[in-house]
Every structure is written in C-alpha cells, then in structure tokens.
C-alpha cells in the first residue's frame, strides 16, 4: 500500500511539473505578444523616417504678481519715537499707500522680522510692544485701510542681526463705482 501511494505521489508530481512547464510557456508567449503590441502602438505608423518627437513644454513658473502687491521694508532703528511712529516711518508708509491710489486694499500685512524684543523689558528700537503695533494699525486705518484687513505675522529670528518691519499691501483694481 505504501508503495502504491509513493507511485501515485510521483505520478501527481510529474503531472504538476508538466502543467507548470506548459503554463510557463504560455505565460512567456503571452508576454511576448503583449510586448510586441505595446511596441507597435508606441511608434505611430504615420511618423516619417527622421521625424523627431516634439519635446513637452516646460512647466509654468509661479510668477509673483507685482501689480497686486505693494511692499516696504523698514529698519527697526528709527521706526518709533516712544510708542508712536517716527516722521520718517510715517512718510514711508504714506508713500506706500499713495502707490495704491485707485486700488482696493484687500489686506495689509505687518511682518516684524528679525530679533525684536517682544517681552517689553526695555525701551529701545527693538522693542515691539502692543502700543507700537496699535500705532501702526491706527496709522493705516486713518489712511483708509479697513482695520479688519490688517494682520500681523511675527517672524522673530535671532539669526537676523538687524530687525525690520516688512509691510505688504495686497491690492486689486477698484471698481469704477467705488
């Protein structure tokens, strides 16, 4: 009985091997046909000898729309006199706003950049206090900027040796009936 089981097992193993080889051969033939079909469609038949493929267009580059923004970068030194804006700062901000005449100011972004002191411990040019920020807001509001559209984004960075205040106005053309 064991001998018969062994013969049967060997016969089954032989059948499995034959089926494997036949399937492997069919798989190889299928892959060859598929590859030939792909190659035939990859080369269009209407291309003449010597034709060169058209290179794809380069991706478009992001363009900063200078017509939509007005910028000013003001050094911290001389920006304030106590908690009020200095006259030179007022002149620079007025010039920035005058550059936006005929435009609607969608947003005013105040960005203190550099190593500002925000703890209120001293009274020098690098101190950025709530009162100083309010004087900036008040100045812009008095010049027609909606107070709801004035935002402050602080970028305190001790690596930048000279602190500055970056002011950016985002503008759009004003409609004719405004």
Buried (B, 14 or more C-beta within 10 A) or exposed (E): EEEEEEEEEEEEEEEEEEEEEEEEEEEEEEEEEEEEEEEEEEEEEEEEEEEEEEEEEEEEEEEEEEEEBBEBEBEBEEBBEEBBBBEEBBEBBEEBBEEBEEBBBEBBBBBBBBBBBEEEEEEEBBBBBEEBBEBBBBBBBEBEBEEEBBEEEEEBEEEEEEBBBBBBBBBEEEEEEE
